[in-house]
Amino acid sequence: MKYGLTVLLLLCFGAASAAEPKAPPSAYYDNAGREDVLSGGARMIPIHTPVGDFKVWTKRVGNNPKIKLLLLHGGPGATHEYFEAFDSYFPGAGIEYYYYDQLGSAYSDQPDDPRLLDTARFVEEVEQVRKALGLDKDNFYLLGHSWGGILATEYALKYPQHLKGLIISNMMSSIPAYNDYAAKTLEPQMDPVALKEIKRLEAEKKFDDPRYMELLMPHYEAHILRIPNAQWPDPVNRAFAKINKKVYVPMQGPSELGASGILADWDRTADLAKIRVPTLVIGARYDTMDPAFMEMMSKRLPHGRYLYCPQGSHMAMYDDQKTYVSGVIDFLRDTAAQK
C-alpha cells in the first residue's frame, strides 16, 4: 500500500502529532456555499421509510473537501453525544466530521414502530443521509462504534462504491462470537456472588431494578469505561441517559452480559473479504469485544489495518484517548493521500 501526502494535506494538517490539538487552518472555517450556516452546521434530514417519512438530526463541524467523516453511534438507540470527545482533536487535524442521531435517537424523530428496527432499513437511512450531506467516494469516511460498527459494516457491504474509507470501532463481526466471549472470558472475571445475583434478577426479568445496575457497575468500570462512574465525562452520561429502550431492548436484548435481541444471530465474518475499501479496525485490551477477534477481522479485510488500544475498554476514545484519536487521524490522512 503506497501513501503520499498531497500539498493540500500538508497545508491542512502540518507535521505535528495527530493527538496534539492545534489551531485549524483558516480554510477549515470556510462556509461558502453551505446551506447549514444559519444553524451552525445542524440539519434535520428527511428520511423515507417503508412505514412513513421522518427526520434525523445531523451537525457538520468544519470544512475539508478531502475528508468528511460521518459518525455512527452505538446503542442501538443511544446518541451522538459521546463522540463530542473528538471536538478536542478533529478540528486541529482539519477533519470535517458529522454528528448524527439515528432514527429513534434523542435528537431525531422517535417513531414507536417495531417495523423500523431492521438493520437493512438503518443502512438505507445512512445512504439517504449521505446523499443529503453530499458525501461521495472521494471524501466519504464512515466511523461506526459498537452497534454503529454493525451498521457501518452493513453499509460497506451494500454501498462500497460511495466510500473512501471505513472505521469499525469496538465491534466484533459476529454477535454469536461476542456472546461466547462474554460467557467464557468476561463473566468468569466478575465477582461470583454478584454474578449469581445478576443472573437471578435477569431470570426474574427485573432489568429495571436499581440493584441490577448497581451490581453491573464494577463490570462497566472494568470493560465499558475504565474511569470511576462518578467521574464519567458529561458527554457519556448524556448519551447513556437518553438511550431509547424501545430501540435498544428489542435489538440488543435486555441483558447487559450479552446480546439476545434482533441482532443475536448477526454474523458478517465470512463477508469481511468483500469489503475492499481501506478499513481500520479498533480493538482495546479491556473491551467487552474480544481484541484478538478484532485483530483477526483486520487481517481478513483486503485493505485492513488494526489499531490496538492497550489501556482502553469499550469506550476507548475516552480511556485510551490519545492512542485512539491518533490512530483514527493517521488512518484518515493516509487514506486521503491514496490515489
VEXMIDREN-167860 format. One record per residue (C-alpha): chain; residue number from 1; residue in three letters; x, y, z. Coordinates in pm, whole numbers, padded with zeros to 5 digits, always signed. Layout:
# VEXMIDREN-167860
<node unit="A" pos="NUM" code="ALA" px="X" py="Y" pz="Z"/>
...
//
This chain:
# VEXMIDREN-167860
<node unit="A" pos="1" code="MET" px="+00000" py="+00000" pz="+00000"/>
<node unit="A" pos="2" code="LYS" px="+00155" py="+00328" pz="-00109"/>
<node unit="A" pos="3" code="TYR" px="+00092" py="+00663" pz="+00059"/>
<node unit="A" pos="4" code="GLY" px="+00200" py="+01013" pz="-00048"/>
<node unit="A" pos="5" code="LEU" px="+00080" py="+01332" pz="+00113"/>
<node unit="A" pos="6" code="THR" px="-00055" py="+01590" pz="-00124"/>
<node unit="A" pos="7" code="VAL" px="+00024" py="+01958" pz="-00092"/>
<node unit="A" pos="8" code="LEU" px="-00333" py="+02017" pz="+00024"/>
<node unit="A" pos="9" code="LEU" px="-00299" py="+01772" pz="+00310"/>
<node unit="A" pos="10" code="LEU" px="+00032" py="+01920" pz="+00417"/>
<node unit="A" pos="11" code="LEU" px="-00126" py="+02263" pz="+00427"/>
<node unit="A" pos="12" code="CYS" px="-00429" py="+02137" pz="+00615"/>
<node unit="A" pos="13" code="PHE" px="-00261" py="+01914" pz="+00868"/>
<node unit="A" pos="14" code="GLY" px="+00105" py="+02004" pz="+00911"/>
<node unit="A" pos="15" code="ALA" px="+00358" py="+01768" pz="+01065"/>
<node unit="A" pos="16" code="ALA" px="+00256" py="+01773" pz="+01433"/>
<node unit="A" pos="17" code="SER" px="+00148" py="+01457" pz="+01614"/>
<node unit="A" pos="18" code="ALA" px="-00213" py="+01358" pz="+01537"/>
<node unit="A" pos="19" code="ALA" px="-00301" py="+01353" pz="+01908"/>
<node unit="A" pos="20" code="GLU" px="-00182" py="+01709" pz="+01968"/>
<node unit="A" pos="21" code="PRO" px="-00466" py="+01959" pz="+01912"/>
<node unit="A" pos="22" code="LYS" px="-00370" py="+02273" pz="+01725"/>
<node unit="A" pos="23" code="ALA" px="-00545" py="+02561" pz="+01556"/>
<node unit="A" pos="24" code="PRO" px="-00731" py="+02456" pz="+01240"/>
<node unit="A" pos="25" code="PRO" px="-00630" py="+02619" pz="+00911"/>
<node unit="A" pos="26" code="SER" px="-00839" py="+02918" pz="+00805"/>
<node unit="A" pos="27" code="ALA" px="-00998" py="+02715" pz="+00524"/>
<node unit="A" pos="28" code="TYR" px="-01150" py="+02491" pz="+00791"/>
<node unit="A" pos="29" code="TYR" px="-01394" py="+02771" pz="+00876"/>
<node unit="A" pos="30" code="ASP" px="-01497" py="+02842" pz="+00517"/>
<node unit="A" pos="31" code="ASN" px="-01878" py="+02810" pz="+00500"/>
<node unit="A" pos="32" code="ALA" px="-01911" py="+02932" pz="+00141"/>
<node unit="A" pos="33" code="GLY" px="-02199" py="+02758" pz="-00034"/>
<node unit="A" pos="34" code="ARG" px="-02311" py="+02576" pz="+00280"/>
<node unit="A" pos="35" code="GLU" px="-02684" py="+02563" pz="+00349"/>
<node unit="A" pos="36" code="ASP" px="-02628" py="+02498" pz="+00718"/>
<node unit="A" pos="37" code="VAL" px="-02452" py="+02825" pz="+00809"/>
<node unit="A" pos="38" code="LEU" px="-02752" py="+02980" pz="+00985"/>
<node unit="A" pos="39" code="SER" px="-02789" py="+02678" pz="+01215"/>
<node unit="A" pos="40" code="GLY" px="-02421" py="+02633" pz="+01296"/>
<node unit="A" pos="41" code="GLY" px="-02394" py="+02320" pz="+01082"/>
<node unit="A" pos="42" code="ALA" px="-02706" py="+02144" pz="+01215"/>
<node unit="A" pos="43" code="ARG" px="-02963" py="+01997" pz="+00976"/>
<node unit="A" pos="44" code="MET" px="-03276" py="+01788" pz="+01004"/>
<node unit="A" pos="45" code="ILE" px="-03265" py="+01547" pz="+00710"/>
<node unit="A" pos="46" code="PRO" px="-03584" py="+01392" pz="+00569"/>
<node unit="A" pos="47" code="ILE" px="-03580" py="+01012" pz="+00573"/>
<node unit="A" pos="48" code="HIS" px="-03820" py="+00791" pz="+00380"/>
<node unit="A" pos="49" code="THR" px="-03901" py="+00454" pz="+00535"/>
<node unit="A" pos="50" code="PRO" px="-04147" py="+00175" pz="+00450"/>
<node unit="A" pos="51" code="VAL" px="-04375" py="+00296" pz="+00730"/>
<node unit="A" pos="52" code="GLY" px="-04360" py="+00672" pz="+00673"/>
<node unit="A" pos="53" code="ASP" px="-04139" py="+00977" pz="+00644"/>
<node unit="A" pos="54" code="PHE" px="-03938" py="+01116" pz="+00936"/>
<node unit="A" pos="55" code="LYS" px="-03640" py="+01341" pz="+01007"/>
<node unit="A" pos="56" code="VAL" px="-03298" py="+01273" pz="+01155"/>
<node unit="A" pos="57" code="TRP" px="-03058" py="+01523" pz="+01308"/>
<node unit="A" pos="58" code="THR" px="-02705" py="+01587" pz="+01182"/>
<node unit="A" pos="59" code="LYS" px="-02445" py="+01851" pz="+01252"/>
<node unit="A" pos="60" code="ARG" px="-02136" py="+01938" pz="+01049"/>
<node unit="A" pos="61" code="VAL" px="-01816" py="+02057" pz="+01213"/>
<node unit="A" pos="62" code="GLY" px="-01550" py="+02212" pz="+00992"/>
<node unit="A" pos="63" code="ASN" px="-01466" py="+02206" pz="+00624"/>
<node unit="A" pos="64" code="ASN" px="-01228" py="+01973" pz="+00442"/>
<node unit="A" pos="65" code="PRO" px="-01303" py="+01867" pz="+00083"/>
<node unit="A" pos="66" code="LYS" px="-01080" py="+01561" pz="+00120"/>
<node unit="A" pos="67" code="ILE" px="-01202" py="+01414" pz="+00450"/>
<node unit="A" pos="68" code="LYS" px="-01568" py="+01408" pz="+00554"/>
<node unit="A" pos="69" code="LEU" px="-01633" py="+01169" pz="+00843"/>
<node unit="A" pos="70" code="LEU" px="-01984" py="+01053" pz="+00935"/>
<node unit="A" pos="71" code="LEU" px="-02014" py="+00918" pz="+01291"/>
<node unit="A" pos="72" code="LEU" px="-02244" py="+00624" pz="+01368"/>
<node unit="A" pos="73" code="HIS" px="-02318" py="+00596" pz="+01739"/>
<node unit="A" pos="74" code="GLY" px="-02382" py="+00281" pz="+01936"/>
<node unit="A" pos="75" code="GLY" px="-02675" py="+00153" pz="+02133"/>
<node unit="A" pos="76" code="PRO" px="-02880" py="+00098" pz="+01928"/>
<node unit="A" pos="77" code="GLY" px="-03080" py="+00396" pz="+02041"/>
<node unit="A" pos="78" code="ALA" px="-02801" py="+00597" pz="+02208"/>
<node unit="A" pos="79" code="THR" px="-02697" py="+00941" pz="+02079"/>
<node unit="A" pos="80" code="HIS" px="-02411" py="+01115" pz="+01904"/>
<node unit="A" pos="81" code="GLU" px="-02312" py="+01295" pz="+02223"/>
<node unit="A" pos="82" code="TYR" px="-02036" py="+01067" pz="+02345"/>
<node unit="A" pos="83" code="PHE" px="-01844" py="+01142" pz="+02026"/>
<node unit="A" pos="84" code="GLU" px="-01800" py="+01501" pz="+02149"/>
<node unit="A" pos="85" code="ALA" px="-01456" py="+01398" pz="+02276"/>
<node unit="A" pos="86" code="PHE" px="-01346" py="+01436" pz="+01913"/>
<node unit="A" pos="87" code="ASP" px="-01400" py="+01812" pz="+01939"/>
<node unit="A" pos="88" code="SER" px="-01069" py="+01829" pz="+02124"/>
<node unit="A" pos="89" code="TYR" px="-00876" py="+01680" pz="+01830"/>
<node unit="A" pos="90" code="PHE" px="-01050" py="+01669" pz="+01493"/>
<node unit="A" pos="91" code="PRO" px="-01066" py="+02044" pz="+01425"/>
<node unit="A" pos="92" code="GLY" px="-00693" py="+02074" pz="+01493"/>
<node unit="A" pos="93" code="ALA" px="-00635" py="+01795" pz="+01241"/>
<node unit="A" pos="94" code="GLY" px="-00854" py="+01968" pz="+00982"/>
<node unit="A" pos="95" code="ILE" px="-01111" py="+01686" pz="+00972"/>
<node unit="A" pos="96" code="GLU" px="-01465" py="+01766" pz="+00864"/>
<node unit="A" pos="97" code="TYR" px="-01696" py="+01547" pz="+01069"/>
<node unit="A" pos="98" code="TYR" px="-02068" py="+01493" pz="+01112"/>
<node unit="A" pos="99" code="TYR" px="-02262" py="+01414" pz="+01425"/>
<node unit="A" pos="100" code="TYR" px="-02575" py="+01213" pz="+01351"/>
<node unit="A" pos="101" code="ASP" px="-02855" py="+01073" pz="+01565"/>
<node unit="A" pos="102" code="GLN" px="-03008" py="+00770" pz="+01400"/>
<node unit="A" pos="103" code="LEU" px="-03386" py="+00743" pz="+01372"/>
<node unit="A" pos="104" code="GLY" px="-03525" py="+00667" pz="+01717"/>
<node unit="A" pos="105" code="SER" px="-03246" py="+00851" pz="+01897"/>
<node unit="A" pos="106" code="ALA" px="-03280" py="+01168" pz="+02105"/>
<node unit="A" pos="107" code="TYR" px="-03216" py="+01449" pz="+01858"/>
<node unit="A" pos="108" code="SER" px="-03404" py="+01277" pz="+01575"/>
<node unit="A" pos="109" code="ASP" px="-03765" py="+01168" pz="+01535"/>
<node unit="A" pos="110" code="GLN" px="-03858" py="+00876" pz="+01760"/>
<node unit="A" pos="111" code="PRO" px="-04140" py="+00682" pz="+01596"/>
<node unit="A" pos="112" code="ASP" px="-04265" py="+00391" pz="+01804"/>
<node unit="A" pos="113" code="ASP" px="-04290" py="+00123" pz="+01537"/>
<node unit="A" pos="114" code="PRO" px="-04101" py="-00208" pz="+01569"/>
<node unit="A" pos="115" code="ARG" px="-04102" py="-00248" pz="+01190"/>
<node unit="A" pos="116" code="LEU" px="-03832" py="+00020" pz="+01178"/>
<node unit="A" pos="117" code="LEU" px="-03592" py="-00188" pz="+01389"/>
<node unit="A" pos="118" code="ASP" px="-03426" py="-00358" pz="+01098"/>
<node unit="A" pos="119" code="THR" px="-03057" py="-00339" pz="+01010"/>
<node unit="A" pos="120" code="ALA" px="-03124" py="-00317" pz="+00637"/>
<node unit="A" pos="121" code="ARG" px="-03358" py="-00023" pz="+00696"/>
<node unit="A" pos="122" code="PHE" px="-03091" py="+00155" pz="+00901"/>
<node unit="A" pos="123" code="VAL" px="-02849" py="+00106" pz="+00610"/>
<node unit="A" pos="124" code="GLU" px="-03093" py="+00278" pz="+00376"/>
<node unit="A" pos="125" code="GLU" px="-03124" py="+00560" pz="+00629"/>
<node unit="A" pos="126" code="VAL" px="-02745" py="+00610" pz="+00626"/>
<node unit="A" pos="127" code="GLU" px="-02749" py="+00617" pz="+00247"/>
<node unit="A" pos="128" code="GLN" px="-03017" py="+00887" pz="+00248"/>
<node unit="A" pos="129" code="VAL" px="-02811" py="+01089" pz="+00498"/>
<node unit="A" pos="130" code="ARG" px="-02502" py="+01051" pz="+00276"/>
<node unit="A" pos="131" code="LYS" px="-02688" py="+01183" pz="-00025"/>
<node unit="A" pos="132" code="ALA" px="-02836" py="+01476" pz="+00166"/>
<node unit="A" pos="133" code="LEU" px="-02494" py="+01575" pz="+00300"/>
<node unit="A" pos="134" code="GLY" px="-02330" py="+01548" pz="-00043"/>
<node unit="A" pos="135" code="LEU" px="-02064" py="+01295" pz="+00060"/>
<node unit="A" pos="136" code="ASP" px="-01903" py="+01079" pz="-00211"/>
<node unit="A" pos="137" code="LYS" px="-01636" py="+00820" pz="-00287"/>
<node unit="A" pos="138" code="ASP" px="-01362" py="+01083" pz="-00296"/>
<node unit="A" pos="139" code="ASN" px="-01417" py="+01208" pz="+00060"/>
<node unit="A" pos="140" code="PHE" px="-01672" py="+00995" pz="+00248"/>
<node unit="A" pos="141" code="TYR" px="-01549" py="+00812" pz="+00558"/>
<node unit="A" pos="142" code="LEU" px="-01770" py="+00618" pz="+00795"/>
<node unit="A" pos="143" code="LEU" px="-01686" py="+00553" pz="+01161"/>
<node unit="A" pos="144" code="GLY" px="-01915" py="+00312" pz="+01342"/>
<node unit="A" pos="145" code="HIS" px="-01873" py="+00242" pz="+01712"/>
<node unit="A" pos="146" code="SER" px="-02031" py="-00060" pz="+01886"/>
<node unit="A" pos="147" code="TRP" px="-02376" py="-00107" pz="+01721"/>
<node unit="A" pos="148" code="GLY" px="-02260" py="+00165" pz="+01482"/>
<node unit="A" pos="149" code="GLY" px="-01986" py="-00080" pz="+01376"/>
<node unit="A" pos="150" code="ILE" px="-02252" py="-00329" pz="+01271"/>
<node unit="A" pos="151" code="LEU" px="-02429" py="-00058" pz="+01076"/>
<node unit="A" pos="152" code="ALA" px="-02103" py="+00061" pz="+00915"/>
<node unit="A" pos="153" code="THR" px="-02016" py="-00296" pz="+00815"/>
<node unit="A" pos="154" code="GLU" px="-02355" py="-00349" pz="+00656"/>
<node unit="A" pos="155" code="TYR" px="-02331" py="-00016" pz="+00474"/>
<node unit="A" pos="156" code="ALA" px="-01988" py="-00104" pz="+00336"/>
<node unit="A" pos="157" code="LEU" px="-02121" py="-00434" pz="+00203"/>
<node unit="A" pos="158" code="LYS" px="-02423" py="-00269" pz="+00039"/>
<node unit="A" pos="159" code="TYR" px="-02274" py="+00060" pz="-00085"/>
<node unit="A" pos="160" code="PRO" px="-01895" py="+00025" pz="-00119"/>
<node unit="A" pos="161" code="GLN" px="-01895" py="+00244" pz="-00430"/>
<node unit="A" pos="162" code="HIS" px="-01968" py="+00552" pz="-00219"/>
<node unit="A" pos="163" code="LEU" px="-01699" py="+00500" pz="+00047"/>
<node unit="A" pos="164" code="LYS" px="-01342" py="+00628" pz="+00065"/>
<node unit="A" pos="165" code="GLY" px="-01269" py="+00462" pz="+00398"/>
<node unit="A" pos="166" code="LEU" px="-01428" py="+00268" pz="+00683"/>
<node unit="A" pos="167" code="ILE" px="-01361" py="+00252" pz="+01058"/>
<node unit="A" pos="168" code="ILE" px="-01508" py="-00031" pz="+01266"/>
<node unit="A" pos="169" code="SER" px="-01463" py="+00066" pz="+01629"/>
<node unit="A" pos="170" code="ASN" px="-01504" py="-00174" pz="+01922"/>
<node unit="A" pos="171" code="MET" px="-01740" py="-00413" pz="+01743"/>
<node unit="A" pos="172" code="MET" px="-01685" py="-00777" pz="+01651"/>
<node unit="A" pos="173" code="SER" px="-01820" py="-00900" pz="+01319"/>
<node unit="A" pos="174" code="SER" px="-02015" py="-01177" pz="+01494"/>
<node unit="A" pos="175" code="ILE" px="-02268" py="-01145" pz="+01775"/>
<node unit="A" pos="176" code="PRO" px="-02255" py="-01520" pz="+01849"/>
<node unit="A" pos="177" code="ALA" px="-01876" py="-01489" pz="+01888"/>
<node unit="A" pos="178" code="TYR" px="-01926" py="-01187" pz="+02114"/>
<node unit="A" pos="179" code="ASN" px="-02174" py="-01379" pz="+02330"/>
<node unit="A" pos="180" code="ASP" px="-01928" py="-01665" pz="+02355"/>
<node unit="A" pos="181" code="TYR" px="-01651" py="-01427" pz="+02463"/>
<node unit="A" pos="182" code="ALA" px="-01879" py="-01268" pz="+02720"/>
<node unit="A" pos="183" code="ALA" px="-01976" py="-01603" pz="+02868"/>
<node unit="A" pos="184" code="LYS" px="-01631" py="-01767" pz="+02867"/>
<node unit="A" pos="185" code="THR" px="-01398" py="-01471" pz="+02929"/>
<node unit="A" pos="186" code="LEU" px="-01582" py="-01176" pz="+03081"/>
<node unit="A" pos="187" code="GLU" px="-01828" py="-01341" pz="+03318"/>
<node unit="A" pos="188" code="PRO" px="-01559" py="-01550" pz="+03495"/>
<node unit="A" pos="189" code="GLN" px="-01380" py="-01224" pz="+03579"/>
<node unit="A" pos="190" code="MET" px="-01681" py="-01098" pz="+03772"/>
<node unit="A" pos="191" code="ASP" px="-01743" py="-01143" pz="+04142"/>
<node unit="A" pos="192" code="PRO" px="-01921" py="-01482" pz="+04156"/>
<node unit="A" pos="193" code="VAL" px="-02166" py="-01371" pz="+04424"/>
<node unit="A" pos="194" code="ALA" px="-02261" py="-01060" pz="+04227"/>
<node unit="A" pos="195" code="LEU" px="-02287" py="-01260" pz="+03903"/>
<node unit="A" pos="196" code="LYS" px="-02523" py="-01507" pz="+04067"/>
<node unit="A" pos="197" code="GLU" px="-02749" py="-01224" pz="+04182"/>
<node unit="A" pos="198" code="ILE" px="-02734" py="-01063" pz="+03836"/>
<node unit="A" pos="199" code="LYS" px="-02841" py="-01391" pz="+03678"/>
<node unit="A" pos="200" code="ARG" px="-03126" py="-01422" pz="+03929"/>
<node unit="A" pos="201" code="LEU" px="-03251" py="-01071" pz="+03850"/>
<node unit="A" pos="202" code="GLU" px="-03231" py="-01146" pz="+03478"/>
<node unit="A" pos="203" code="ALA" px="-03426" py="-01470" pz="+03522"/>
<node unit="A" pos="204" code="GLU" px="-03691" py="-01271" pz="+03707"/>
<node unit="A" pos="205" code="LYS" px="-03680" py="-01007" pz="+03430"/>
<node unit="A" pos="206" code="LYS" px="-03601" py="-00735" pz="+03683"/>
<node unit="A" pos="207" code="PHE" px="-03384" py="-00538" pz="+03442"/>
<node unit="A" pos="208" code="ASP" px="-03517" py="-00206" pz="+03571"/>
<node unit="A" pos="209" code="ASP" px="-03441" py="-00289" pz="+03933"/>
<node unit="A" pos="210" code="PRO" px="-03181" py="-00034" pz="+04058"/>
<node unit="A" pos="211" code="ARG" px="-02996" py="-00324" pz="+04216"/>
<node unit="A" pos="212" code="TYR" px="-02934" py="-00471" pz="+03869"/>
<node unit="A" pos="213" code="MET" px="-02735" py="-00169" pz="+03753"/>
<node unit="A" pos="214" code="GLU" px="-02565" py="-00139" pz="+04090"/>
<node unit="A" pos="215" code="LEU" px="-02433" py="-00494" pz="+04054"/>
<node unit="A" pos="216" code="LEU" px="-02324" py="-00430" pz="+03696"/>
<node unit="A" pos="217" code="MET" px="-02130" py="-00111" pz="+03767"/>
<node unit="A" pos="218" code="PRO" px="-01798" py="-00283" pz="+03852"/>
<node unit="A" pos="219" code="HIS" px="-01826" py="-00468" pz="+03519"/>
<node unit="A" pos="220" code="TYR" px="-01895" py="-00137" pz="+03341"/>
<node unit="A" pos="221" code="GLU" px="-01597" py="+00028" pz="+03508"/>
<node unit="A" pos="222" code="ALA" px="-01376" py="-00263" pz="+03403"/>
<node unit="A" pos="223" code="HIS" px="-01494" py="-00311" pz="+03044"/>
<node unit="A" pos="224" code="ILE" px="-01715" py="-00020" pz="+02925"/>
<node unit="A" pos="225" code="LEU" px="-01530" py="+00287" pz="+03053"/>
<node unit="A" pos="226" code="ARG" px="-01232" py="+00249" pz="+03284"/>
<node unit="A" pos="227" code="ILE" px="-01297" py="+00561" pz="+03487"/>
<node unit="A" pos="228" code="PRO" px="-01488" py="+00561" pz="+03818"/>
<node unit="A" pos="229" code="ASN" px="-01854" py="+00602" pz="+03731"/>
<node unit="A" pos="230" code="ALA" px="-01882" py="+00920" pz="+03938"/>
<node unit="A" pos="231" code="GLN" px="-01617" py="+01074" pz="+03710"/>
<node unit="A" pos="232" code="TRP" px="-01758" py="+00966" pz="+03373"/>
<node unit="A" pos="233" code="PRO" px="-01741" py="+01257" pz="+03126"/>
<node unit="A" pos="234" code="ASP" px="-02055" py="+01461" pz="+03069"/>
<node unit="A" pos="235" code="PRO" px="-02098" py="+01360" pz="+02700"/>
<node unit="A" pos="236" code="VAL" px="-02102" py="+00993" pz="+02802"/>
<node unit="A" pos="237" code="ASN" px="-02357" py="+01050" pz="+03078"/>
<node unit="A" pos="238" code="ARG" px="-02583" py="+01247" pz="+02845"/>
<node unit="A" pos="239" code="ALA" px="-02569" py="+00981" pz="+02574"/>
<node unit="A" pos="240" code="PHE" px="-02637" py="+00695" pz="+02814"/>
<node unit="A" pos="241" code="ALA" px="-02920" py="+00882" pz="+02990"/>
<node unit="A" pos="242" code="LYS" px="-03103" py="+00930" pz="+02660"/>
<node unit="A" pos="243" code="ILE" px="-03086" py="+00572" pz="+02530"/>
<node unit="A" pos="244" code="ASN" px="-03422" py="+00486" pz="+02376"/>
<node unit="A" pos="245" code="LYS" px="-03508" py="+00149" pz="+02531"/>
<node unit="A" pos="246" code="LYS" px="-03778" py="+00094" pz="+02269"/>
<node unit="A" pos="247" code="VAL" px="-03492" py="+00068" pz="+02020"/>
<node unit="A" pos="248" code="TYR" px="-03219" py="-00075" pz="+02243"/>
<node unit="A" pos="249" code="VAL" px="-03402" py="-00362" pz="+02412"/>
<node unit="A" pos="250" code="PRO" px="-03565" py="-00520" pz="+02103"/>
<node unit="A" pos="251" code="MET" px="-03238" py="-00508" pz="+01908"/>
<node unit="A" pos="252" code="GLN" px="-02973" py="-00572" pz="+02175"/>
<node unit="A" pos="253" code="GLY" px="-03187" py="-00752" pz="+02431"/>
<node unit="A" pos="254" code="PRO" px="-03242" py="-00661" pz="+02796"/>
<node unit="A" pos="255" code="SER" px="-02932" py="-00832" pz="+02937"/>
<node unit="A" pos="256" code="GLU" px="-02610" py="-00635" pz="+02972"/>
<node unit="A" pos="257" code="LEU" px="-02398" py="-00951" pz="+02963"/>
<node unit="A" pos="258" code="GLY" px="-02465" py="-01041" pz="+02601"/>
<node unit="A" pos="259" code="ALA" px="-02698" py="-00982" pz="+02307"/>
<node unit="A" pos="260" code="SER" px="-03030" py="-01165" pz="+02278"/>
<node unit="A" pos="261" code="GLY" px="-03248" py="-00941" pz="+02064"/>
<node unit="A" pos="262" code="ILE" px="-03293" py="-00893" pz="+01690"/>
<node unit="A" pos="263" code="LEU" px="-02914" py="-00879" pz="+01647"/>
<node unit="A" pos="264" code="ALA" px="-02847" py="-01209" pz="+01828"/>
<node unit="A" pos="265" code="ASP" px="-02761" py="-01406" pz="+01512"/>
<node unit="A" pos="266" code="TRP" px="-02584" py="-01129" pz="+01320"/>
<node unit="A" pos="267" code="ASP" px="-02253" py="-01252" pz="+01174"/>
<node unit="A" pos="268" code="ARG" px="-02062" py="-01100" pz="+00883"/>
<node unit="A" pos="269" code="THR" px="-01723" py="-01258" pz="+00947"/>
<node unit="A" pos="270" code="ALA" px="-01741" py="-01464" pz="+00628"/>
<node unit="A" pos="271" code="ASP" px="-01816" py="-01149" pz="+00428"/>
<node unit="A" pos="272" code="LEU" px="-01525" py="-00934" pz="+00550"/>
<node unit="A" pos="273" code="ALA" px="-01322" py="-01024" pz="+00241"/>
<node unit="A" pos="274" code="LYS" px="-01587" py="-00848" pz="+00030"/>
<node unit="A" pos="275" code="ILE" px="-01514" py="-00511" pz="+00192"/>
<node unit="A" pos="276" code="ARG" px="-01240" py="-00375" pz="-00031"/>
<node unit="A" pos="277" code="VAL" px="-01228" py="-00015" pz="+00086"/>
<node unit="A" pos="278" code="PRO" px="-00945" py="+00078" pz="+00327"/>
<node unit="A" pos="279" code="THR" px="-01068" py="-00021" pz="+00672"/>
<node unit="A" pos="280" code="LEU" px="-00941" py="+00048" pz="+01022"/>
<node unit="A" pos="281" code="VAL" px="-01050" py="-00194" pz="+01296"/>
<node unit="A" pos="282" code="ILE" px="-01015" py="-00064" pz="+01652"/>
<node unit="A" pos="283" code="GLY" px="-00987" py="-00302" pz="+01945"/>
<node unit="A" pos="284" code="ALA" px="-00899" py="-00249" pz="+02310"/>
<node unit="A" pos="285" code="ARG" px="-00744" py="-00467" pz="+02578"/>
<node unit="A" pos="286" code="TYR" px="-01028" py="-00438" pz="+02829"/>
<node unit="A" pos="287" code="ASP" px="-01317" py="-00412" pz="+02582"/>
<node unit="A" pos="288" code="THR" px="-01634" py="-00619" pz="+02603"/>
<node unit="A" pos="289" code="MET" px="-01539" py="-00711" pz="+02246"/>
<node unit="A" pos="290" code="ASP" px="-01254" py="-00963" pz="+02205"/>
<node unit="A" pos="291" code="PRO" px="-00950" py="-00764" pz="+02083"/>
<node unit="A" pos="292" code="ALA" px="-00788" py="-01077" pz="+01934"/>
<node unit="A" pos="293" code="PHE" px="-01102" py="-01139" pz="+01729"/>
<node unit="A" pos="294" code="MET" px="-01092" py="-00782" pz="+01605"/>
<node unit="A" pos="295" code="GLU" px="-00730" py="-00815" pz="+01503"/>
<node unit="A" pos="296" code="MET" px="-00831" py="-01124" pz="+01307"/>
<node unit="A" pos="297" code="MET" px="-01100" py="-00917" pz="+01135"/>
<node unit="A" pos="298" code="SER" px="-00840" py="-00664" pz="+01018"/>
<node unit="A" pos="299" code="LYS" px="-00642" py="-00943" pz="+00855"/>
<node unit="A" pos="300" code="ARG" px="-00943" py="-01076" pz="+00667"/>
<node unit="A" pos="301" code="LEU" px="-01019" py="-00736" pz="+00523"/>
<node unit="A" pos="302" code="PRO" px="-00833" py="-00691" pz="+00190"/>
<node unit="A" pos="303" code="HIS" px="-00715" py="-00343" pz="+00293"/>
<node unit="A" pos="304" code="GLY" px="-00745" py="-00376" pz="+00668"/>
<node unit="A" pos="305" code="ARG" px="-00546" py="-00212" pz="+00944"/>
<node unit="A" pos="306" code="TYR" px="-00563" py="-00279" pz="+01318"/>
<node unit="A" pos="307" code="LEU" px="-00544" py="-00022" pz="+01595"/>
<node unit="A" pos="308" code="TYR" px="-00492" py="-00167" pz="+01943"/>
<node unit="A" pos="309" code="CYS" px="-00566" py="+00046" pz="+02249"/>
<node unit="A" pos="310" code="PRO" px="-00368" py="-00114" pz="+02535"/>
<node unit="A" pos="311" code="GLN" px="-00531" py="+00095" pz="+02807"/>
<node unit="A" pos="312" code="GLY" px="-00877" py="+00108" pz="+02653"/>
<node unit="A" pos="313" code="SER" px="-01214" py="-00057" pz="+02701"/>
<node unit="A" pos="314" code="HIS" px="-01537" py="-00030" pz="+02501"/>
<node unit="A" pos="315" code="MET" px="-01521" py="+00350" pz="+02519"/>
<node unit="A" pos="316" code="ALA" px="-01154" py="+00364" pz="+02422"/>
<node unit="A" pos="317" code="MET" px="-01199" py="+00714" pz="+02281"/>
<node unit="A" pos="318" code="TYR" px="-01201" py="+00814" pz="+02648"/>
<node unit="A" pos="319" code="ASP" px="-00988" py="+00573" pz="+02849"/>
<node unit="A" pos="320" code="ASP" px="-00713" py="+00540" pz="+02586"/>
<node unit="A" pos="321" code="GLN" px="-00788" py="+00866" pz="+02410"/>
<node unit="A" pos="322" code="LYS" px="-00457" py="+00960" pz="+02254"/>
<node unit="A" pos="323" code="THR" px="-00398" py="+00612" pz="+02113"/>
<node unit="A" pos="324" code="TYR" px="-00749" py="+00603" pz="+01971"/>
<node unit="A" pos="325" code="VAL" px="-00759" py="+00952" pz="+01824"/>
<node unit="A" pos="326" code="SER" px="-00404" py="+00940" pz="+01685"/>
<node unit="A" pos="327" code="GLY" px="-00482" py="+00611" pz="+01512"/>
<node unit="A" pos="328" code="VAL" px="-00803" py="+00743" pz="+01359"/>
<node unit="A" pos="329" code="ILE" px="-00641" py="+01063" pz="+01234"/>
<node unit="A" pos="330" code="ASP" px="-00342" py="+00877" pz="+01090"/>
<node unit="A" pos="331" code="PHE" px="-00576" py="+00638" pz="+00906"/>
<node unit="A" pos="332" code="LEU" px="-00783" py="+00924" pz="+00763"/>
<node unit="A" pos="333" code="ARG" px="-00473" py="+01111" pz="+00646"/>
<node unit="A" pos="334" code="ASP" px="-00311" py="+00804" pz="+00492"/>
<node unit="A" pos="335" code="THR" px="-00630" py="+00701" pz="+00310"/>
<node unit="A" pos="336" code="ALA" px="-00698" py="+01053" pz="+00185"/>
<node unit="A" pos="337" code="ALA" px="-00347" py="+01061" pz="+00038"/>
<node unit="A" pos="338" code="GLN" px="-00408" py="+00748" pz="-00172"/>
<node unit="A" pos="339" code="LYS" px="-00472" py="+00799" pz="-00539"/>
//
